[in-house]
Amino acid sequence: PEGVRLVAGYICADCLIQISCTDVEDPKYAFYVAKLKELWQAG
């Protein structure tokens, strides 16, 4: 499967696209940042 393995998790290719295409002003961006932070801290 295509995607990125992080310290404590995995981000699929579809999610990578959503994250990279989301404008920083979009409320979803803050959600993605928070979830990435959780993954980072879990590792």
Secondary structure, DSSP 8 states (H G I E B T S, - for coil): --EEEETTEEEEHHHHHHHHHS-TTSHHHHHHHHHHHHHHHH-
